[in-house]
Amino acid sequence: MPFEVSGPTSPCTAVEVRAPARLHLGMLSFGTPGTRWFGGVGAMLDRPAVQVRLRRAARLEARGLHAERAVRFAKQCATTWKLGDVGCAIEVVAAPAAHVGLGSGTQLGLAVAAGLRHLFRTAAESSPPPAPPHPVQGELHPSEHDWLFDVQEALELARAVGRGRRSCVGVYGFSRGGLIVEAGRMVREGAGTDDDALRDFSPMVSRARLPSSWRCVLLIARDAAGLSGDAERAAFKRLPPVPQEVTAELSRIALVELLPAAVEGKFIEFSLALRNFGALAGAPFAPESKNLPYAQATADLIELLGELGYPGSTQSSWGPAVMACCESLEKAGALVDRLETLGLGEHHDIVIARFDAQGAVLRVIE
């Protein structure tokens, strides 16, 4: 149902935030004190997007997918920003499933924080958020009531909801999308902290926009979920440090092969670099990831995609989401038809997505 935009002089009582999905293609390093940990490469997709609506209300409440999580994020914001008892009705209109490798937690947290910031903090600040520098995509048409987010805003939102402790790809992707390379966060022995007020964020090294004609075919195994929370933290503690030579080679692939191919629009080179990066980045995680119930099926699926002529295929984060890079919408459609013929649609959600070059969008609604 279309929504109406508030008039220029009416008070802001409701906003809608739409945020892209995140692919994490692999980390660069972890486990060796005195070095940068985590880091890595990722990309943003226009779907399956997080879409959240927030309205001023008598009390804090939420409905829809991940509603309880949305309330927790809102309470974190209220505490961090000293907002008191915030009265806000939150509706999670759409979101990817949790813990499948699409960054739903970070995007939901940032979206909720962005909405609360706009409703309850903007009036006290010196100026409202800046207008977007370029048109927005999809069904959200550009207007003076739309806002995008710069990097510093995204980092502020992430700190408020405790995101970006390891990977920051989703945080930087919330701000203007793109293919992102981040360096990782320095972790010194005995000096690391999870305190959101003190910890550093992994710096972004580079961001590139992928060609608008390229597409991503996502395959998400139903009824499967990757590691998260305490289970993920325990897995990291059990894993041995990433060898320095592996980190060096991953960095070389990212900076010398993957990024230049993206900037120059060289699809074959990009696909091969993506395949090599994903395979090498996954190796240090194998002692833990091989125990996941969908591990062999995921490996078989990536091999099948290569045999079908789509070498730019890899798993996102712990999975089970698998992506296949396609040179055009036509090629993506042909792949989906082939996968359906092979029966993959019976146990997978299959989605054709654009590579997002915009990031999250906030719109004032009424």
Phi, psi and omega in degrees: 000125181296145176255160179263147179268138179297150175290162186297337182251358182281149179293151180277110181246346181208143177222158172235134179239129177241126184233143182285164173279157182242131168260134172247116188269354176144149178268158181270326189194155166190157169103346181251109180302147180086004178234173174282134178253154174071252185061199175126194185230141177204172180214154181254144180238148181285347177205154358286120188275159167269130179228118186231136174245135181231134179228144172301139184208178181287332181211170178275123180205162181211155175217163181100183180301137179062029184300316181297322179293322178298320178296319179298318178297319180297319179295322176299317179297314182300322179290312182298317185265003178055051182271351182077208179278095182284130174261107185209131174261121183250130174240117174274099185288319181205150178189149173294162173298154181283145170061039175247003178101014183248010173070029185297324182297312180295314182294322177295314180299315180292323179295316178297315179297319180297318180295316179295320179300317182291321183284323191243348182244332187301322183298331182272352181270167186292331181205155178288166177303150182291155176289154182293143181277350179210159185300152177272167187259174169064213186279352175273101184279147183296140175200173179289357181259007179258144176226143168254180186233135175274175186299315183296324176296317179298320179293322177298316179296318180297320179296323182294328182249010174070032178257165180083022179289327175247272179283142174245009181304313182294329178292310179293327178290331174301327175263096170076014169060209174099179169269125191238136171241124178241151189275336186103163184255134178295129177235110179262145184302122178079359184245359181288155179213144173259005179295118185296336180281343186244330189291150175275156171261150173296128181285146175279127180273320183202154173224134178228145174269127177282151181307139185294339181280340181290152178227163176236128172261120180260136173237118184240111180297131180286150176059035177224147180214144178277185181287148178200167173058223183298324180296321179291317178300318179295322179297317179299323180292329181279335184287141175287160178301150175288126178303143183299326180292330176291316176301318180297318181289321176299319179296320179296314179300316183296315189270333186256337182245303188293307182297311179300321179296323178295313182296320183273355179068032179268099191294314182298314180298319179296316182298316181293320178295321178298315179299313182293320179296313182298318181295315182289320180295330181283338185301314180296339180270352187305321180303333178260316185294332181294342180273352178289142188297337182259009188301310183291321179297323178293315178299318179295322181293317178297321177295318179298316180300321176297318180294331179279358177098022179235076184292337180281061184233138180199168177274149175260124179053224178282356183085189007276002182296133177238138179243149174231121181279133183235145186284340182202168176297322179299315179294322178296317178298320179296321179294317180299317178301317180294318180294322177295319178299325181279359176088010182292333181292345181293326184238005181229146164275126183244125187229136170262124183232156170272154170280118187287136178235026187230321186084197183287151177232132173250134178231134173285129182233171180219000000 
